[in-house]
Amino acid sequence: MDELGPLRTAAAEAGIEVHEIDSLELSRLLPPGSRDQGVVLEAGPLPEIALEALAETRGTLVALDGVEDPQNLGSIVRVAEAAGARGLILTERRAPDLSPAVAKASAGAVEWLPICRVVNLLRCLKQLKNRGFWIYGAASDGEIDVLGADPDRLPGPRVLVLGAEGRGLRRTIREALDFELGIPMAGQVASLNVASAGAVLLFALRRWEILARSQ
C-alpha cells in the first residue's frame, strides 16, 4: 500500500511538487529542535498588502504601536481574525517579522488575516481618518467603558490601536485618537497583557456591530 498516495494526490491537485528524501536529509531542512511528521513544506513568505487595499474595507482594523513580542503578535492575530477584524497594521520598525513563531502562536490565523506594514503609524492613522475611519485606542484610563458603552455613540468603520506592554500608546498616537477605550477591572490586578486586552476589546467591538445590525 502506498502510504504517500493521498499526499501525492492532494499535492498534485494544489500544483505542489513532491520529492521523496531520506530522514537524514529531511532533518537537515528543519530548524534545530524542530519536530516533524515525515513531511516538510517549502513555502515563500506570507504576503503583505498595501494600505490602500486595506482602506477599502469598512469593518474593524487593528493597528499595533510598538508590540514587539512574537507570541503577543501571534495571539493578537488569532483573536483579531476570530473576532472578524478585516486586517492588521504593523510598522516596518519595532514590529516582529511574520515568523514561524508568530504563525504558531496565531494557530494559523496569520494565513487568513490581511496584514499591512507602514513606515509611520501616525501618518497611516491620519490617512485612514481621511478615508472615513474612526480611530480607537486602548488605554488603562480610557474614558469609555468598553463593556458598558452605547453602540450608537461609537461609530465605524474603525481602527483599534493597541500599545506595547507597560508603556502603552505613545503620546503622539494617543493624541490622534477619536475615542479611548478602557476595560473595567474588578480584581486586584490593574491591567491585562496586550493580547488579552485586545481579545476583550475586539469582541466588544464585534458585539457593537451585531447590535447595530439588529436595530
N, C-alpha and C positions, 0 to 999 in steps of 0.2 A: 504493500500500500504506500502511495506517495504522500507522506505527511505534509509536504510543501505544496501539494496540488492546489488547495484553496487559496494559499498565499499567492501563488503564481497567477491564478485566475483573477484575483482581486487586483493585483498589481498591473496585470495586462489591461484590465478594464479602465484603470486610472492612468494608463500610459507611463507606468513606472518600470524601469529596467530592474531585473533581479539577477544578482551574481551570487553564486554559492562559493563560500570560502570556509577554511577550517577554523576551529575555535581559537587557535593561537592568533591568527590574523584578525579575527573578529575582535579579540581583546585589545589589539593594538589600535583599533579605530575608536575605542571608548576612552573617555576621561578616566584618570586613575581613581579606583574605588567604585566605579560605576557597576551596576548590575544589569544584566541583560537576560532576555528570554530566547537567545539564539538569533535575534533579528536586529539589525541596525538600519535606520532610515537616514539617508543623507538628504538634507533639505537646505534651502537657501534662507537668508534672514527674513524675518517677518516684515511684510510691507508696512510702511507708514504713509498716511495720506496727507494731502495739503490742507491747510487751514480753510481755504476757500471751499473745498469739498465738504469739510465738517460743518461749516457755517450754513450749508444748505439744509441741514437737519433742523427740526423745530421742536425737539424734545429737551431733555436734560443732558448737558455735557459736564464732565468733571475735569478740573484743572488742578495740578499739583504744584505747590510752591515750596521747593526745597525738600521734598520727600526722597531721600537717597537710599533707604534700605530696600534691597530687592524683595525681601519677604513681605514688607509692607506694601510695596508696589504691586506684587502679585495678588495679595489679599484684596487690595482696592480694586484691581481689575476684575477679580472674581465677583465681588459684590456689586460693582457697577454694572457689569453685564447682566447679572441676575436681576437687578432692580430696573432694568430696561433703559439704562443710560445709552445715549446714541454715540458717545465717543469720549476719548480721554486725551487731554492735552498735557504734554510734558515739555520741559525746557531742554535745550541742547546741552546745557551745563547743569550740574547739580541734579541730575536725574539718572537712574541706572539704565544700562542697555537692556534690551529685551532678551535676557539671557535664559539658559535652561532653568536656573533657579527661579527666575520670575515666572516662567511658563509653568513650572511645577507648583509654585505657590498659588497660581491662578486657577489650578485644576483644569487647564486647557482653555479658560475663557479668553486668554490673550490671542487665541486664534479667531475669535469672533468679534471682539470689541475694536472698532476702528481707533487707531492711535495716531496722533499728530505731534510733531516736535516743532517748537518755535524758539527763536533766538531770544526774544524779550517777552516775558509773560504779561507785563503791564501793557505794552503796546498791543498784544494779542487781545486782551480783555477790552481795550478801547475799540478795537476793530469789531469785535463781536457786539459790543453795545451799539455801534453804528448799524449793525445788521439786525437790530431788534431784540437782542438778548438782554436779560436782566442778570446782574452779577450778584451771586450769593456767596457768603463766606462763612466758614465755621470759626467760632470764637468762644472761648470759655465764658466770656462775659457778654455774649451776644444778646441783643435786646429782644429778640423774638424767640419764644419757647417753641422749638420745632414740633413738640408733641401736642401743644395746645393751640397752635396758630390757626387762624381762619384762612382757609384756602383762597377765598375771594380777595384777600389782601395781598396775596403773594403770586404775582403773575409769572407767566412763562412766555416763550422759551427761556431757559435759564442756564447759567454756568455755575456749578458749585465748586468753590475753590477750597482746597484742603491744604493746611500748612504743615511744616515739619514738626516732628516730636519736640516738645519742650518749648521751642521758640515760637511756634505758631506762624501766622501770616506775617510777612514783612509789612512795615508801616505803609510803604507806598502802595502795596496791593490792598491793604485794608482800607485806605482812603479811596480806592476806586470802587468799593463795594456799594451796591444799592441796598442790600439787606445783610445784617449779621445774624446768624442763627446760633442759638445756644441749646444745649441738651441739659434738661433739669436732672441733677444728680441727687439721689435720695440717700445714698450711703455715706461712708466716711472717706471714700476715695474721691479726690477732687476732679479727676479727669479720666478720659479713656485714651488708649493709643489711637493713632490716626486711622488705622484700618477699622477699628471697632466704631469710632465716631463716624467714619464715612458710611458704615453699614446702617447706623441709626438714621443719619440724615438722608441717605438716598432712599431708604424705604419709606421715610416720612414724606419725601417729595413724591414718591410713587403713589402714596395714599392720597395726596392732594390731587394728583392727576386723575385718579379714579373717581374721587368725589366730584371734581369739576365736570367730568363727562356725564355723571349720573344726574346732574342738576338740570 
